Amino acid sequence: MAFLADLQHVYFGIGSNLERKKHIQAGISELAESFPHAPLRISSVYESEALGFEGPPFYNLVAMTATPLSLAEVQEKIRTIESRYGRARDAEKFSSRTLDIDILMYGNCVQNEVPGREPQLPRPEILTSAFVLKPLAELAPHVCHPGSNTSFQRLWKTFQEQEHHQNQHLSMVTEAMEN
């Protein structure tokens, strides 16, 4: 068993716009199974319009756990989960997804993207996309963004006051996600 000090907090953005309920439930189950070192905490599920392309609306949420695994090991696990549910690695960036899992934050790691190998962390979408920031602020309101040292609750409040927020409509999904 890993010591608490050896664990990194990892935040995941999870989305789907194809068979949404099925794939979101599968993604949550797979993450909980793949990262057994700490309980998986999840935000509410939100529906949002597809951004950057014409497509069905997405279900989105944020999940958090802690793990002793390296960033590369975490990334490999989520790629395996995505592939298992039909995610094609060569698909267009802005296209429909069965299951999309992004590492939003890995501890306090701040790094630039290394294309094809390592993601930019924290993910820039945290600060620009309501479907990422709102569930993150719900799940971890007092946690600070590693790049700005501002709490997610404060970032969400500021985001809501900005004009571009008006173009990003979110609605909480009230249907039961569990069967």
ABEGO torsion letter per residue (X at the ends): XBBAAABBBBBBBBBBABGAAAAAAAAAAAAAAABAABBBBBBBBBBBBBBGBBBBBBBBBBBBBBBABBAAAAAAAAAAAAAAAGBBAABBABBBBABBBBBABBEABBBBBBBGABBBOBBAAAAABAAAAAAAAAABAABBBAAAGBBAAAAAAAAAABAAAAABBBBBBABBABX
